[in-house]
Amino acid sequence: MNVDFDALTLAELRRRRSAKWTAFPPDVLPAWIAEMDVLLDAPIRDALLAAIESGDTGYANARDVAPAFARFAASWFGWTVDPARVLVSPDVLAALAATLGVVSSPGAKIIVNSPVYPPFYRVIGEVARTVDNVPLRHDADGWSLHFGALERAFAGGAAAYVLCSPHNPLGTVWDDGDLARVAELARHYGVTVIADEIHAPLTAAGERHTPFLTIAERVGLGDAVALWSASKSWNLAGLKCALMVAGSEAMRRRLRAIPLDVPYGHLGVLATVTAFEQGEPWLRALCVHLDRNRRLLRDLLAERLPAIGYEPPQAGYLAWLDCSALGLEDQPVDVFLERGRVALSRGRDFGTEGAACVRLNFGTTAPILTEVVERMQRALG
Ligand SMILES: Cc1ncc(COP(=O)(O)O)c(C=O)c1O
């Protein structure tokens, strides 16, 4: 499929009213929140337009989501999903809150791995659970799970583990050995694993994401839930539709107890079903574009900002940039915003180890990505 992902202009994007394009003054170039600067895949656009033109804007009917997801999971990952194990939710964070509500009690310890997607901390607090942070390890080989610390946290009575797979903000794709070790430890200590796989379809060339539930099943871990959405891969975050996949029949029964008082949206359901049923050619083309941008960002940084540390992510369109060698006194995100007029995500929000880092969203056109880095360079110049 031939899609020109570089065709959108800044003038067109500035007319958008989404969070990314309205949170800052118009002279700021936004590269922060995880939404992409792309046009919709044509079948999704057509499904939404048809609904709007025919006044089909009533309450959602989510019946088709589970079979559409099962079809996609089989085709993209070779993962056999029983549609009966799929529940629909408005978004992944609502699904996380709801899942925590049924797999743990107030005050329970919930493990996360910093630096990690900041709303995890917030959601765990909002449902009155306690964050049990097990920081990731970083060395010359990159980022890894700290299994010793993880086992101590499991043994210390944690109720659940929110595994970000692939990881946001690092883009790490966990390998099968890591996932199997997580599943074995979780089974041994009676910890529920909640695998957030929202970025999973967006792997870089040569990388392979393994759905956590395929490993959990092999290891005999039933207390597992995968959180899913088409929202990152097809840029549908504003439409509100996500999924929970139960790792066992017992877990399905527990998830069925979730009160669905925040319902998913009808347009989100239509877009999601269309994405899972017809969106693979576009998704393949998007992955090629993101591969190009990963390399472009590497080259731009090497040429213009060589002091910034960048390990190209194995998945997704978010880059974690280590700015500690820049010697900035303020947080780098403030320097880039105030002096360069470019908005990135604040590394500190992902965990204390992120204080000298920023997260950059490269899910945009090559010219805009180039300008993002030029503005960063100007901020330091
Ligand atoms: C790891 C991760 N989980 C969840 C979300 C949010 O998903 P939703 O908008 O479906 O709540 C994001 C958004 O960037 C994310 O990166």
The ligand as an ORCA input file, in Angstrom:
! r2SCAN-3c Opt
* xyz 0 1
  C       1.563      2.525     27.585
  C       0.300      3.315     27.404
  N      -0.837      2.902     28.003
  C      -1.976      3.581     27.875
  C      -2.039      4.747     27.122
  C      -3.319      5.502     27.064
  O      -4.243      4.796     26.351
  P      -5.753      5.259     26.345
  O      -5.808      6.566     25.630
  O      -6.438      4.159     25.605
  O      -6.150      5.341     27.782
  C      -0.907      5.201     26.472
  C      -0.943      6.431     25.681
  O       0.028      6.934     25.239
  C       0.291      4.470     26.630
  O       1.429      4.879     26.034
*
